[in-house]
Amino acid sequence: MDGCRFGVVRKAWETPFLAEPAGLAGLRNAVRIRLDLWGLADIAPDAQLCASELAANVIKHVGPGTRARLAVSMNGGRLRIEVSDPDTRGVPVLTTRANGEEHGRGLVLVDALADRWGVVSGADSKAIWCELVTGLRSSVDHMDGPRVARAEALLGLLGVSGRDKGVERGPLTVAHAEESAIDVIADLLHWLRAHGCDPDGALGRAQAHFEAELTEAA
């Protein structure tokens, strides 16, 4: 992570679920929320679709109401999505019809979206997993850009200067940087007010610029 001072902690997350069609929307929402927290909103749509299709595969091939489990984690710079169920008999494969058409819509989509996928069989369960490329260099890296780089440099300076001299506290964290960022924003609002500017108006314009840039990037 050249130049990155604040590693993003992405602890592996999992949740049990009943394999029912009505529950697929909830799984997709849970994946989106998790990836938003991990700073991976850009790949959330693909990740949601993969998680939903893997869960739908359980409904179709094992049966509605099956107790299953969704796990989301990082494998280096890849996002790993895994759905496990108690049926060890049927191992899904991507096959091709006589006319050359691939069938099994769920796995076709997963195969198209994911960098790789596979199946892990155990004594009393199996898990279908897939991994998506995130563009990150490691599990604690973050999405970059000119504005992020400028903020990173500023917060890095604040984080270093704010420490007690001679006291080693370990690596800087995102939580530490968040507090510094809030302090910087408050300082800027005081500066605007002191110079006869409208802090609320400035915040509104900054929010509008931020949202416009997110829309343009999407």
C-alpha positions as CSV (number, residue, x, y, z in Angstrom):
1,M,0.0,0.0,0.0
2,D,2.4,2.7,-1.2
3,G,1.5,6.0,0.5
4,C,-1.4,4.6,2.4
5,R,-1.4,5.4,6.1
6,F,-4.8,4.2,7.2
7,G,-5.6,0.5,6.6
8,V,-9.3,-0.4,6.3
9,V,-10.2,-3.2,8.6
10,R,-12.5,-5.7,6.9
11,K,-13.3,-8.5,9.3
12,A,-14.9,-11.6,7.8
13,W,-18.7,-11.5,8.2
14,E,-21.3,-14.2,7.9
15,T,-25.0,-14.7,8.6
16,P,-27.3,-17.7,8.6
17,F,-30.4,-17.6,6.4
18,L,-33.3,-19.8,5.3
19,A,-33.2,-20.4,1.6
20,E,-36.5,-18.8,0.5
21,P,-37.2,-16.6,-2.5
22,A,-38.7,-14.0,-0.2
23,G,-35.4,-13.7,1.6
24,L,-33.1,-13.0,-1.4
25,A,-33.7,-9.2,-1.3
26,G,-32.7,-9.2,2.4
27,L,-29.4,-10.9,1.5
28,R,-28.7,-8.5,-1.2
29,N,-29.3,-5.6,1.1
30,A,-27.0,-7.1,3.8
31,V,-24.2,-7.4,1.2
32,R,-24.7,-3.8,0.1
33,I,-24.6,-2.5,3.7
34,R,-21.4,-4.5,4.4
35,L,-19.6,-3.4,1.3
36,D,-20.6,0.3,2.0
37,L,-18.9,-0.1,5.4
38,W,-15.9,-1.6,3.7
39,G,-15.5,1.2,1.2
40,L,-16.4,-1.2,-1.7
41,A,-19.6,0.3,-2.9
42,D,-18.4,0.3,-6.5
43,I,-18.5,-3.5,-6.7
44,A,-21.6,-3.9,-4.5
45,P,-24.0,-4.5,-7.5
46,D,-22.0,-7.4,-8.8
47,A,-21.5,-8.8,-5.3
48,Q,-25.2,-8.6,-4.5
49,L,-26.0,-10.5,-7.7
50,C,-23.5,-13.2,-7.0
51,A,-24.7,-13.7,-3.4
52,S,-28.3,-13.8,-4.6
53,E,-27.6,-16.3,-7.4
54,L,-25.7,-18.6,-5.1
55,A,-28.5,-18.5,-2.6
56,A,-31.1,-19.1,-5.3
57,N,-29.0,-22.1,-6.4
58,V,-29.6,-23.6,-2.9
59,I,-33.4,-23.0,-3.2
60,K,-33.4,-24.7,-6.7
61,H,-31.1,-27.7,-6.0
62,V,-31.4,-28.4,-2.3
63,G,-34.9,-27.0,-1.6
64,P,-36.8,-24.1,-0.2
65,G,-36.4,-23.7,3.6
66,T,-32.9,-25.1,3.7
67,R,-30.8,-23.6,6.4
68,A,-27.8,-22.0,4.7
69,R,-25.1,-19.5,5.5
70,L,-23.7,-16.5,3.7
71,A,-20.1,-15.5,4.3
72,V,-18.3,-12.4,3.0
73,S,-14.6,-11.9,3.4
74,M,-11.4,-10.6,1.8
75,N,-8.8,-12.9,0.1
76,G,-6.0,-10.5,-0.5
77,G,-7.3,-7.9,-2.9
78,R,-10.3,-10.0,-3.9
79,L,-13.8,-10.1,-2.3
80,R,-14.9,-13.6,-1.5
81,I,-18.6,-14.5,-1.3
82,E,-19.5,-18.0,0.0
83,V,-22.9,-19.7,0.4
84,S,-22.9,-23.1,2.3
85,D,-25.7,-25.6,2.8
86,P,-26.0,-29.1,4.4
87,D,-26.4,-31.0,1.2
88,T,-23.2,-32.8,0.2
89,R,-24.6,-34.8,-2.7
90,G,-25.1,-32.3,-5.5
91,V,-22.0,-30.5,-6.6
92,P,-22.9,-27.8,-9.2
93,V,-21.0,-27.6,-12.5
94,L,-21.3,-25.2,-15.4
95,T,-22.4,-27.4,-18.3
96,T,-23.2,-26.8,-21.9
97,R,-26.2,-28.1,-23.9
98,A,-25.8,-29.9,-27.2
99,N,-26.5,-26.7,-29.0
100,G,-23.7,-25.0,-27.2
101,E,-25.9,-22.9,-24.9
102,E,-24.8,-22.9,-21.2
103,H,-27.5,-23.6,-18.8
104,G,-27.9,-23.0,-15.1
105,R,-28.5,-19.2,-15.2
106,G,-27.2,-18.6,-11.7
107,L,-23.8,-20.1,-12.3
108,V,-23.5,-18.5,-15.8
109,L,-24.0,-15.1,-14.1
110,V,-21.5,-15.9,-11.3
111,D,-19.0,-17.2,-13.9
112,A,-19.3,-14.0,-15.9
113,L,-19.0,-11.6,-13.0
114,A,-16.5,-13.4,-10.8
115,D,-12.8,-13.7,-11.3
116,R,-13.0,-17.3,-10.2
117,W,-15.4,-19.6,-8.4
118,G,-15.5,-23.1,-7.0
119,V,-17.0,-25.6,-4.6
120,V,-15.7,-26.9,-1.2
121,S,-17.2,-30.1,0.0
122,G,-17.1,-31.2,3.7
123,A,-18.3,-34.2,5.7
124,D,-21.7,-32.6,6.4
125,S,-21.9,-29.5,4.1
126,K,-20.7,-27.9,0.9
127,A,-19.9,-24.3,0.0
128,I,-20.0,-22.6,-3.3
129,W,-17.7,-19.6,-3.4
130,C,-16.7,-16.9,-5.8
131,E,-14.2,-14.1,-5.8
132,L,-14.5,-10.7,-7.4
133,V,-11.7,-8.4,-8.3
134,T,-11.8,-5.2,-6.3
135,G,-8.8,-3.3,-7.7
136,L,-7.3,-3.2,-4.3
137,R,-3.7,-4.3,-3.6
138,S,-4.5,-6.0,-0.3
139,S,-7.4,-6.7,2.1
140,V,-6.7,-3.4,4.0
141,D,-6.1,-1.2,1.0
142,H,-8.7,1.4,-0.1
143,M,-10.1,2.8,-3.3
144,D,-7.9,5.8,-4.5
145,G,-8.4,9.0,-6.4
146,P,-7.0,12.6,-6.4
147,R,-9.3,13.8,-3.6
148,V,-8.8,10.7,-1.5
149,A,-5.0,11.1,-1.9
150,R,-5.0,14.7,-0.8
151,A,-7.2,13.9,2.2
152,E,-5.0,10.9,3.1
153,A,-1.9,13.1,3.0
154,L,-3.5,15.8,5.2
155,L,-4.9,13.3,7.7
156,G,-1.6,11.5,7.8
157,L,0.2,14.6,8.8
158,L,-2.4,15.4,11.5
159,G,-2.2,11.8,12.8
160,V,1.5,12.0,13.2
161,S,1.7,15.5,14.7
162,G,-1.1,14.7,17.1
163,R,0.7,11.8,18.8
164,D,2.7,12.1,22.0
165,K,6.4,12.4,21.1
166,G,8.3,9.2,21.9
167,V,5.2,7.1,22.4
168,E,4.6,4.3,20.0
169,R,0.9,3.5,19.6
170,G,0.9,1.2,16.6
171,P,-0.3,2.0,13.1
172,L,-2.8,4.7,12.4
173,T,-6.4,3.5,12.0
174,V,-9.4,4.7,10.0
175,A,-11.2,5.4,13.3
176,H,-8.4,7.7,14.4
177,A,-8.5,9.4,11.0
178,E,-12.2,9.8,11.2
179,E,-11.9,11.9,14.4
180,S,-9.2,14.0,12.8
181,A,-11.3,14.5,9.7
182,I,-14.2,15.7,11.8
183,D,-11.9,18.1,13.6
184,V,-10.6,19.5,10.3
185,I,-14.2,20.0,9.0
186,A,-15.1,21.9,12.2
187,D,-12.0,24.0,11.9
188,L,-12.9,24.9,8.3
189,L,-16.4,25.9,9.3
190,H,-14.9,28.2,12.0
191,W,-12.6,29.7,9.4
192,L,-15.5,30.3,7.0
193,R,-17.6,32.0,9.7
194,A,-14.6,34.1,10.8
195,H,-14.2,35.4,7.2
196,G,-17.9,36.3,6.8
197,C,-18.9,33.2,4.8
198,D,-21.9,31.0,5.4
199,P,-20.8,27.6,6.9
200,D,-24.1,26.0,6.3
201,G,-24.1,27.1,2.6
202,A,-20.6,25.8,2.2
203,L,-21.5,22.5,3.7
204,G,-24.5,22.2,1.3
205,R,-22.4,23.0,-1.8
206,A,-19.7,20.5,-0.7
207,Q,-22.3,17.8,-0.2
208,A,-23.8,18.6,-3.7
209,H,-20.3,18.4,-5.3
210,F,-19.6,15.1,-3.5
211,E,-22.9,13.5,-4.6
212,A,-22.5,14.8,-8.2
213,E,-19.0,13.3,-8.4
214,L,-20.3,9.9,-7.1
215,T,-23.1,10.0,-9.7
216,E,-20.6,10.8,-12.4
217,A,-18.2,8.0,-11.3
218,A,-21.1,5.5,-11.2
